[in-house]
Amino acid sequence: MPASEVDGLRSEKGEDSTYIEFVNTSGMRLNVYWIDYEKKRVLYQVLESGCSYVQQTFVTHPWLAVTDSGAVRAAYLPSSSPARAVIR
């Protein structure tokens, strides 16, 4: 999902659980946010460059990777199968 499309994102009630692995290859520290039901960002992980982590989520829950200065590097809407999100 293009980072330019994040303004209208929000979570919907989810029943289909999945996993997403966030992999930071950007060369900078990133903040991983879940977008809640009211379109608010909820910080879940500070991800150093070269690191990764696996997050349980739902297919209707969007996620953002944001720099310390607030720039959105990437936006993700999980798929029904476990997936890897490589942030460059």
JOSULCOR-V487180 format. One line per field, one symbol per residue. psi: psi as a letter, one per 30 degrees, with the letter a starting at -180 (. if undefined). burial: 1 if it has 16 or more other C-alpha atoms within 10 Angstrom, else 0. A space follows every 50 residues. Layout:
BEGIN
psi=???
burial=???
END
This chain:
BEGIN
psi=kkffgfegklklkkfjkakkjkjjgfglkkkkkkjafggkkjkekjjlkf lllkkkalfgjlkkkklffgkjelkkjllfkklkjjj.
burial=00000100111000001111011110001111111100001000011110 01000011111111111000011111111001001010
END
